[in-house]
């Protein structure tokens, strides 16, 4: 058991494998100030939950990000965000506070109604069948190699979310590049040059959505883009800038988190053969398994807040103006909330108590869609294969302090 003082939260080692660091945070410093003084991390489940629910104390407005320091590259420093650099031209949804957030959420909810999400299942299943069939053994071969991330986990979610929004299929490669740039902006470990490039890409995405709004305004379709354009009508409607911001968030979060979930799900099956055998024998266990994947490998490590007034966390003072990260990834392995927290338990009495999708008014608007995509992909994989094994024992994640997503997952499949 390593002491907290032994960890450098910015080191490549911790960025790649952070869970021992998270455990040390919960144990020794549930309110932890980063060594460079920029952010506090809140890591225990109850503290994270309470902060997320305390809207009068914690603001969701994102106004700064971490970037690699100019003078000390191993110590990121704060950089103020230009308005619209990552999510459009207005604070919306995940980075908006009440009462603005409540109005935006009410008008956006239709885009992810349960009926609309459920209606996507046949198309998602067809897409999953196509992607997985393409990597199965051919010509009598026993095994076939594939990179699960490149062939399935990355292309499927971006295709689904682009279609749901109502964007042309030929734009998907560019949309994915823009989405990746938006996520990379918040990684916390950009060099100045990388940050400038990611910001330029994200700005292009904002311009793209603005142009798409112009194209559909006269005849909005039956898709998310059409719903949001129609939601601009009336005195309480969305503004154009809000629509741009909401679309950018839906595209970015709507594929990134699901890619992470689908990747981590297969990795955890491969690392836990007993669980794989149980799930293959009883597909009903896929639902609790997916919740355990979300808990153990939360696609987003957390969300950011700004403290509105002096408060306390875990008995320690937290002054007004402080920037904090509500650490879903650490909280979801809190042993006080989840007994035997590092193990997959398909019989947990509270399978959806994890915070991988947030909690309260900012609960992820696309959570049901992410769960559906993961379930359909895993059902298809299990139905079309007799076995899957790792082709490379090394595990590499996208370098980021924000997201938990495999960079690659080489596997071999047997039909």
FENFEN-V123769 format. One line per field, one symbol per residue. ss: DSSP state (a for helix, b for strand, c for the rest). psi: psi as a letter, one per 40 degrees, with the letter a starting at -180 (. if undefined). burial: + if it has 24 or more other ideal C-beta (glycine too) atoms within 12 Angstrom, else -. Layout:
# FENFEN-V123769
ss->???
psi->???
burial->???
This chain:
# FENFEN-V123769
ss->cccaaacccccaaaaaccaaaaaaaaaaccbbbccccccbbbccaaaaaaaaaccccbbccccbbbbcccccccccbbbbccccccccccccaaaccccaaaaaaaaaaaaacaaaaaacaaaaaaaaaaaaaccccccccccbbbbaaaaaaaaaaaaaaaaaacccaaaaaaaaaaaaaaaaaccccccaaaaaaaaaaaaaaaaaaaaaaaaaaaaccccaaaaaaacccccccccaaaaaaaaaaaaaaaaaaaaaaaaaaaaaaaacaaaaaaaaacccaaaaaaaaaaaacccbcbbbbbbcccbbbccbbbccccbbbbbaaaaccccccccccccccccccccccccccccaaaccccaaaaaaaaaaaaaaaaaaccbbbbccccccbcccccbccbcccbbbbbc
psi->hiideehheeidddddgeddddddddddgdhhhideediihheiddddddddegdedhiehheiiiihiddgdegiiihhhiheddeaeihibdfiiiedddddddeedddfidddddeedddddddddddddeeiiifeidihiihddddddddddddddddddfiideeddddddddddddddedefiiddddddddddddddddddddddddeddghagadddddddeeiideiiiddddddddddddddeddddddddddddddddegdddddddddgededddddddddddghdhdaiiihhdihaihfeiihiieihihhgddddefheddgigdeihhefhegdeeiedeaiadehhdedddddddddddddddddeidihihehehhhihhiedighhdighihih.
burial->---+--+-++---+++-++-+++++++-++++++++-++++++++-++++++-++-++++++-++++++------++++-+--++++++++++++++--++-+++-+++-++---++--++--++-++--++--++-------++++++-+++++++++++++++++---++--++++++++++++++++----+--++-++++++-+++-++--+------++++++++++-----+++++++++++++++++++++++++++++++++++--++--++----+++++++++++++++++++++++---+-++---+---+++++++++++++--++--+--+++-+--+--+++++++++++++++++++++++++++++-++-++++----+-+++++++++++++++++--
